[in-house]
């Protein structure tokens, strides 16, 4: 009985650190997702409201696809960080 109680205490101590790690990673992922959403939104507003003679449509599409690609890279890097533990 004493061994199982001691084991449960040690396991709880270990799980506290793991829980804090996962909580911190989720907090950072939410902030990073919010940042990427703002980048894509600002880029789409900028591209939409600029006259077509200032920014050609091809460059506008390139800017939007680049903004979405950068946000995808951020999300993937955080996913790999979570899986890489």
N, C-alpha and C positions, 0 to 999 in steps of 0.2 A: 504494500500500500504506500509506503514511504517513497519507494523508487518511482512509482507512477506519478505521485504528487510532485516530486522534484522534477521529473521529466516535463510535466505540464507547465511548471513555472518557467523552465528554461525555454520551452517552445513558445510560450507567451512573450517572453523577452525578445526572442528572435523575430517573432511575427510583428512586434511593435516597430522594429526598424524597417522591415519589409513594407508594412502598411504606410509608414511615413514616406518611404521612397516612392511608392506608387502614387500616393497623394500629391507629392511634389511634382512628379512627372505629369500627372493629369492636369495640375494647375498650370504648368508651363505649356502643355499642349493646348489648353483652352486659350491662353493668352496668345500663343502663336497662331492659332486658327483665327482669332479675332484680328490680329495684325494683318494676316494674309487677306482676310475679307476686306479690310479697309483699303489695302493696296489695290486689290482688284476693283473695288467700288470707285475709288478715286481715279483710277486709270480709265474706267469705263465712262465716268462723268466727263473727264477731260477730253476723251476722244469723241464723245457724243456731241458736246457743245462747241467744239472747235469747228470753224468753217472748213469745208473740204479743200479749199484752195490753200489753206495754211498747212494742213496735214493730209497727205494723200491717203485714200482708203487702205492701200496696202500697208502703209506704215501704222495706221490705226489698228488694223488687224494684227500686225506683228506686235505692237505694244500690248494689246489685250492677251494674246497668246503667251507672250513672255511673262506678263504679270501672273497669269494662271499657272504657268509652269514653275515659276519661283515659289508660289504658294504650295504647289504640290511637292516640290523638293523639301520645303520645310516640314511638311506633314510626314513625308517618308523618312526624313532623318530622325524625327522624334519617334516614329514607329520602330525604326531599327534600334534606337537607343533603348526603348522599352523591351524589345525582344533580346537585345544583347546582354542585358543584366550582367 
